[in-house]
Amino acid sequence: MENIIKMLLYSDLGSDINNLVILIFRVLLMLELFRVHGLKKFRLVGGEKEHVPNPLGLPDRLNGLVATFSDTVVPFFVMAGLGTRLFLLPAIGVTAIGYFVVHRNDPVEVRDVPYMYTLAMLTLWVLGAGTYSLDTYLLNTLF
C-alpha cells in the first residue's frame, strides 16, 4: 500500500528549475481550464446554463456532475498539487471524450481545444506535480 501511495504522490523532475516549470505549467493550465470551461457551468446564456453534451448516454445528472467536477473542482486540486494524478483522470476523460466522440466530425479548428487539453493533462499526469506540491509535502509527512 505504501508503494502505491508513493507512486501516486511522488514526482521529482530532477532539478529545481524543472519542478518550478511544472508548477507554473499546472497552475496556468488549470487556471485556464477553470476560467474558460468551469465558469461557463455557472453562467446563464439566454436564461439557460451551458448545455453539456452526453455522448455516452449517462444519466443527465451524472453527466453534468462529472463535467462540472472536472472543470471546477479538479483545477484547484491540481493547482495545489494535491492528488494530482488521481484528480486529473476525470478531466482527461472529459476532454478525451470531447475530442474523440463529441467533436470527431468537426473541423480541426474546433477539435484543437479538447486535443490540446487532453495532451497537456496527459503530460501532467505522466510527470506528476513535481516537488513544489502538496503531494510532496504529504509524502514527506507520512513517510
MIVO-727016 format. One record per residue (C-alpha): residue in one letter; x, z, y. Coordinates in Angstrom, 3 decimals, always signed. Layout:
# MIVO-727016
+------+----------+----------+----------+
: type :       xx :       zz :       yy :
+------+----------+----------+----------+
:    A :        X :        Z :        Y :
...
+------+----------+----------+----------+
END
This chain:
# MIVO-727016
+------+----------+----------+----------+
: type :       xx :       zz :       yy :
+------+----------+----------+----------+
:    M :   +0.000 :   +0.000 :   +0.000 :
:    E :   +2.851 :   +0.845 :   +2.354 :
:    N :   +4.363 :   -2.610 :   +1.794 :
:    I :   +1.078 :   -4.332 :   +2.652 :
:    I :   +0.773 :   -2.337 :   +5.879 :
:    K :   +4.372 :   -3.171 :   +6.807 :
:    M :   +3.808 :   -6.845 :   +6.017 :
:    L :   +0.760 :   -6.929 :   +8.290 :
:    L :   +2.232 :   -4.941 :  +11.168 :
:    Y :   +5.962 :   -5.672 :  +11.160 :
:    S :   +7.196 :   -8.529 :  +13.272 :
:    D :  +10.651 :   -8.710 :  +14.809 :
:    L :  +11.614 :  -12.132 :  +16.096 :
:    G :  +15.312 :  -11.341 :  +16.127 :
:    S :  +16.078 :  -10.722 :  +19.782 :
:    D :  +14.590 :   -9.043 :  +22.831 :
:    I :  +14.033 :  -12.396 :  +24.556 :
:    N :  +12.144 :  -13.818 :  +21.549 :
:    N :   +9.972 :  -10.710 :  +21.368 :
:    L :   +9.333 :  -10.901 :  +25.118 :
:    V :   +8.386 :  -14.581 :  +24.867 :
:    I :   +5.876 :  -13.905 :  +22.068 :
:    L :   +4.400 :  -11.060 :  +24.140 :
:    I :   +3.905 :  -13.392 :  +27.119 :
:    F :   +2.577 :  -16.157 :  +24.834 :
:    R :   -0.008 :  -13.951 :  +23.140 :
:    V :   -1.187 :  -12.375 :  +26.392 :
:    L :   -1.577 :  -15.715 :  +28.192 :
:    L :   -3.224 :  -17.388 :  +25.194 :
:    M :   -5.730 :  -14.592 :  +24.681 :
:    L :   -6.484 :  -14.263 :  +28.404 :
:    E :   -7.369 :  -17.937 :  +28.452 :
:    L :   -9.490 :  -17.666 :  +25.299 :
:    F :  -11.441 :  -14.770 :  +26.814 :
:    R :  -11.697 :  -16.280 :  +30.292 :
:    V :  -12.826 :  -19.733 :  +29.200 :
:    H :  -14.748 :  -19.095 :  +25.983 :
:    G :  -15.513 :  -15.373 :  +25.894 :
:    L :  -17.085 :  -15.101 :  +29.319 :
:    K :  -19.357 :  -18.067 :  +28.519 :
:    K :  -21.062 :  -15.870 :  +25.942 :
:    F :  -22.404 :  -13.691 :  +28.767 :
:    R :  -23.186 :  -16.313 :  +31.406 :
:    L :  -26.601 :  -17.817 :  +31.669 :
:    V :  -26.681 :  -21.591 :  +32.116 :
:    G :  -30.097 :  -22.847 :  +33.157 :
:    G :  -31.562 :  -19.444 :  +32.265 :
:    E :  -30.109 :  -19.509 :  +28.734 :
:    K :  -26.963 :  -18.168 :  +27.093 :
:    E :  -24.412 :  -20.583 :  +25.684 :
:    H :  -25.535 :  -22.343 :  +22.519 :
:    V :  -23.144 :  -21.561 :  +19.648 :
:    P :  -23.050 :  -24.335 :  +17.025 :
:    N :  -23.803 :  -23.229 :  +13.463 :
:    P :  -22.262 :  -25.875 :  +11.186 :
:    L :  -22.024 :  -23.578 :   +8.154 :
:    G :  -25.710 :  -22.645 :   +8.237 :
:    L :  -25.087 :  -18.904 :   +8.593 :
:    P :  -27.913 :  -16.706 :   +9.830 :
:    D :  -28.095 :  -17.282 :  +13.583 :
:    R :  -27.360 :  -13.650 :  +14.477 :
:    L :  -24.290 :  -13.538 :  +12.213 :
:    N :  -23.027 :  -16.863 :  +13.530 :
:    G :  -23.411 :  -15.698 :  +17.134 :
:    L :  -21.825 :  -12.351 :  +16.329 :
:    V :  -18.736 :  -13.931 :  +14.736 :
:    A :  -18.285 :  -16.387 :  +17.620 :
:    T :  -18.804 :  -13.688 :  +20.249 :
:    F :  -16.462 :  -11.268 :  +18.467 :
:    S :  -13.780 :  -13.961 :  +18.164 :
:    D :  -13.933 :  -14.894 :  +21.842 :
:    T :  -14.497 :  -11.476 :  +23.440 :
:    V :  -13.104 :   -8.654 :  +21.274 :
:    V :  -10.247 :  -10.337 :  +19.412 :
:    P :   -8.364 :  -11.315 :  +22.595 :
:    F :   -7.997 :   -7.689 :  +23.685 :
:    F :   -6.636 :   -6.527 :  +20.333 :
:    V :   -4.198 :   -9.444 :  +20.182 :
:    M :   -3.048 :   -8.917 :  +23.780 :
:    A :   -2.301 :   -5.289 :  +22.919 :
:    G :   -0.645 :   -6.354 :  +19.679 :
:    L :   -2.935 :   -4.154 :  +17.602 :
:    G :   -3.762 :   -5.522 :  +14.150 :
:    T :   -2.731 :   -8.916 :  +15.460 :
:    R :   -2.600 :  -10.781 :  +12.162 :
:    L :   -5.913 :   -9.338 :  +10.962 :
:    F :   -7.789 :   -9.877 :  +14.213 :
:    L :   -6.584 :  -13.458 :  +14.529 :
:    L :   -8.255 :  -14.506 :  +11.272 :
:    P :  -11.849 :  -14.786 :  +12.580 :
:    A :  -10.665 :  -16.529 :  +15.753 :
:    I :   -8.626 :  -19.031 :  +13.730 :
:    G :  -11.675 :  -19.598 :  +11.526 :
:    V :  -13.953 :  -20.272 :  +14.501 :
:    T :  -11.539 :  -22.683 :  +16.184 :
:    A :  -10.651 :  -24.474 :  +12.932 :
:    I :  -14.347 :  -24.967 :  +12.122 :
:    G :  -14.800 :  -26.226 :  +15.669 :
:    Y :  -12.070 :  -28.790 :  +15.087 :
:    F :  -12.749 :  -29.859 :  +11.504 :
:    V :  -16.563 :  -29.622 :  +11.444 :
:    V :  -18.230 :  -29.411 :  +14.862 :
:    H :  -16.011 :  -31.945 :  +16.670 :
:    R :  -14.913 :  -34.117 :  +13.738 :
:    N :  -16.610 :  -37.239 :  +15.132 :
:    D :  -15.872 :  -36.550 :  +18.798 :
:    P :  -13.196 :  -38.342 :  +20.826 :
:    V :   -9.658 :  -36.974 :  +20.703 :
:    E :  -10.034 :  -35.585 :  +24.223 :
:    V :  -12.854 :  -33.289 :  +23.028 :
:    R :  -11.207 :  -32.352 :  +19.722 :
:    D :   -7.996 :  -31.425 :  +21.510 :
:    V :   -9.186 :  -27.984 :  +22.676 :
:    P :  -10.044 :  -26.443 :  +19.279 :
:    Y :   -6.992 :  -28.176 :  +17.784 :
:    M :   -4.596 :  -26.593 :  +20.279 :
:    Y :   -6.211 :  -23.155 :  +19.993 :
:    T :   -6.032 :  -23.327 :  +16.192 :
:    L :   -2.345 :  -24.326 :  +16.226 :
:    A :   -1.419 :  -21.700 :  +18.798 :
:    M :   -3.223 :  -18.922 :  +16.924 :
:    L :   -1.777 :  -20.020 :  +13.570 :
:    T :   +1.687 :  -19.865 :  +15.125 :
:    L :   +0.988 :  -16.377 :  +16.421 :
:    W :   -0.434 :  -15.349 :  +13.033 :
:    V :   +2.734 :  -16.511 :  +11.244 :
:    L :   +5.161 :  -14.987 :  +13.762 :
:    G :   +3.216 :  -11.788 :  +14.395 :
:    A :   +3.036 :   -9.807 :  +17.607 :
:    G :   +6.745 :   -9.067 :  +17.920 :
:    T :   +8.286 :   -5.714 :  +18.705 :
:    Y :   +6.513 :   -5.298 :  +22.047 :
:    S :   +3.199 :   -4.411 :  +20.451 :
:    L :   +1.046 :   -1.537 :  +19.305 :
:    D :   +1.608 :   -2.802 :  +15.748 :
:    T :   +5.307 :   -1.924 :  +16.018 :
:    Y :   +4.539 :   +1.411 :  +17.663 :
:    L :   +2.110 :   +2.342 :  +14.872 :
:    L :   +4.503 :   +1.195 :  +12.176 :
:    N :   +7.303 :   +3.286 :  +13.629 :
:    T :   +4.969 :   +6.273 :  +13.997 :
:    L :   +3.525 :   +6.046 :  +10.466 :
:    F :   +6.743 :   +5.295 :   +8.614 :
+------+----------+----------+----------+
END
